[in-house]
Amino acid sequence: MTTTLDRAAQPAVALRPARLSLTPKTALAGRLDGAWWPYSRDLEAELPPLAAALEEPWGRVTRVTVNPARWPVVPRTVAMDGRTLHVGWFTEQDPDKLILLSYTVGRWDLLVIPPETEPAAAARLMVAAAIPGSALAAGVLMANETVIGRGMRDTGRREATWEDEGGACMSPFGEPMGRTALPSPGNGWR
């Protein structure tokens, strides 16, 4: 038995709005023009809402370049509202950056936040990428967030350990110390 799917009969998938943070228009030029947090690693599904969201503030996007290291499939073109968006890839391009081009307006560089990023980390990255005049590259922002995230997880783990142990004092070697290990106060109370 053969099954044929009629795409016209299937319900249209609602496009989710692009999650963007853009650098405000100022005289300060930075290395990035903002950040984009896609929902998946599917460029054919993710690029149309991104280009549509940028049309009003920036103009019509005609071409996009990515590093294929972060995208499992890089299509040559993506259909969008009766027009074609051309997609190119360069292994020399920062893997955490997306470059958008327009024939009439220019070029914009966006930090690409991986879809699996936790919301708090994505929020920090979106703010950092949209700072006017920032000299930090996409890869540097991602490396910084890795360090910050690790530090926050470690702090959370230490706090959870503190609570699990009933707030026990820790020795300088990381071992919990019982109340008897504490020096006696002058009044004899423990």
C-alpha positions in Angstrom: 0.0 0.0 0.0 1.3 3.4 -0.9 0.4 6.6 1.0 0.5 9.9 -0.7 0.4 13.1 1.3 -1.4 16.1 -0.2 0.3 19.2 1.3 -2.6 21.4 0.3 -4.9 19.3 2.5 -2.7 19.6 5.5 -3.3 22.5 7.9 -0.9 25.3 7.6 1.7 25.5 10.4 1.4 28.8 12.3 4.7 30.7 12.1 6.0 31.6 15.6 7.3 35.1 16.0 11.1 35.5 15.8 12.8 35.9 19.1 15.0 38.9 18.5 17.0 41.5 20.4 18.3 44.4 18.2 20.9 47.0 18.9 19.2 50.4 19.2 20.1 52.8 16.3 23.0 54.9 17.6 26.2 56.3 16.2 28.1 53.5 18.1 28.9 50.7 15.8 29.6 47.3 17.4 30.5 43.9 16.2 26.9 42.6 16.4 23.6 44.2 15.5 21.7 42.0 18.0 20.8 38.4 18.7 18.4 35.8 17.4 17.1 32.8 19.3 15.5 30.3 16.9 13.1 27.6 18.0 14.9 24.8 16.1 17.9 24.2 13.8 15.7 24.0 10.7 16.7 27.0 8.6 13.8 26.6 6.2 11.3 26.9 9.1 13.2 29.6 11.0 14.4 32.1 8.4 11.0 33.3 7.1 9.8 34.6 10.5 13.2 36.2 11.1 13.3 38.0 7.7 9.7 39.1 8.1 10.4 40.5 11.6 13.4 42.5 10.3 11.7 43.9 7.2 10.2 46.9 9.0 13.2 48.0 11.1 15.9 47.1 8.6 14.5 46.6 5.2 14.1 43.5 2.9 16.6 40.7 3.6 17.7 39.0 0.4 20.6 36.8 1.4 21.7 35.0 4.6 25.0 33.3 5.4 25.7 30.8 8.1 28.4 28.5 9.3 27.2 24.9 8.6 28.7 23.6 11.9 25.5 24.6 13.7 22.9 23.7 11.1 22.3 20.1 10.0 20.9 21.2 6.6 21.7 24.5 4.9 19.3 25.0 2.0 20.4 27.1 -1.0 17.1 29.0 -1.0 14.1 29.4 1.3 10.7 30.3 -0.1 9.2 33.3 1.6 5.9 35.2 0.8 6.3 34.8 -2.9 10.0 35.5 -3.0 13.2 33.7 -2.5 15.7 34.2 0.3 19.2 33.0 -0.8 21.2 31.1 1.8 25.0 30.7 1.7 27.4 29.1 4.0 31.1 29.7 4.9 33.1 27.6 7.3 35.3 30.6 8.0 32.3 32.5 9.4 31.9 32.5 13.2 29.6 29.5 13.9 27.6 31.5 16.4 26.8 34.3 13.9 24.3 34.8 11.2 24.9 37.5 8.5 21.9 39.1 6.8 22.3 41.0 3.6 20.1 43.4 1.6 20.8 44.9 -1.8 19.5 48.3 -0.7 20.2 48.6 3.0 23.4 46.8 3.9 24.6 44.1 6.2 23.7 43.0 9.8 25.4 40.5 12.0 23.3 38.6 14.6 24.4 36.3 17.4 22.6 33.0 17.0 21.6 31.6 20.4 21.2 27.8 20.2 17.6 26.7 20.4 18.3 24.4 23.4 19.6 27.3 25.5 17.8 27.8 28.8 15.7 31.0 28.9 17.7 32.8 31.5 20.9 32.2 29.6 19.2 33.3 26.3 18.0 36.5 28.0 21.5 37.3 29.2 22.9 36.7 25.7 20.2 38.8 24.0 21.0 41.7 26.2 24.7 41.4 25.8 24.5 41.2 22.0 22.4 44.3 21.7 24.7 46.6 23.6 25.6 49.5 21.3 29.3 49.8 20.4 30.2 46.4 22.0 33.5 45.0 20.8 32.7 41.5 21.8 32.3 38.9 19.0 29.7 36.2 18.9 32.1 33.4 19.9 33.3 35.5 22.9 29.7 36.1 24.1 29.0 32.4 23.9 32.2 31.5 25.7 31.4 34.0 28.5 27.9 32.6 28.9 29.3 29.1 29.2 31.5 30.3 32.1 28.7 32.3 33.7 26.2 29.4 33.4 28.7 27.0 34.9 29.3 29.4 37.8 25.6 29.8 38.4 25.0 26.0 38.3 27.9 25.5 40.8 26.5 28.1 43.1 23.1 26.5 43.0 24.6 23.1 43.7 26.5 24.4 46.7 23.3 26.1 48.0 21.3 22.9 47.6 24.0 21.0 49.4 23.9 23.5 52.2 20.1 23.1 52.5 20.3 19.3 52.3 22.7 19.2 55.1 20.6 21.4 57.3 22.9 24.3 57.0 25.9 22.4 58.4 29.3 24.1 58.5 31.8 23.0 56.0 35.5 22.3 56.8 38.1 24.0 54.6 38.3 20.7 52.8 34.6 20.6 51.8 33.6 18.1 54.4 30.5 18.8 56.6 31.4 19.4 60.2 29.0 18.4 63.0 28.1 20.8 65.8 30.6 19.1 68.1 33.4 20.0 65.8 32.7 23.7 66.4 34.7 25.4 69.2 32.8 25.9 72.4 31.8 29.5 73.1 32.9 31.0 76.4 29.5 30.4 78.0 29.4 26.7 77.4 26.5 26.7 74.9 26.7 24.5 71.8 
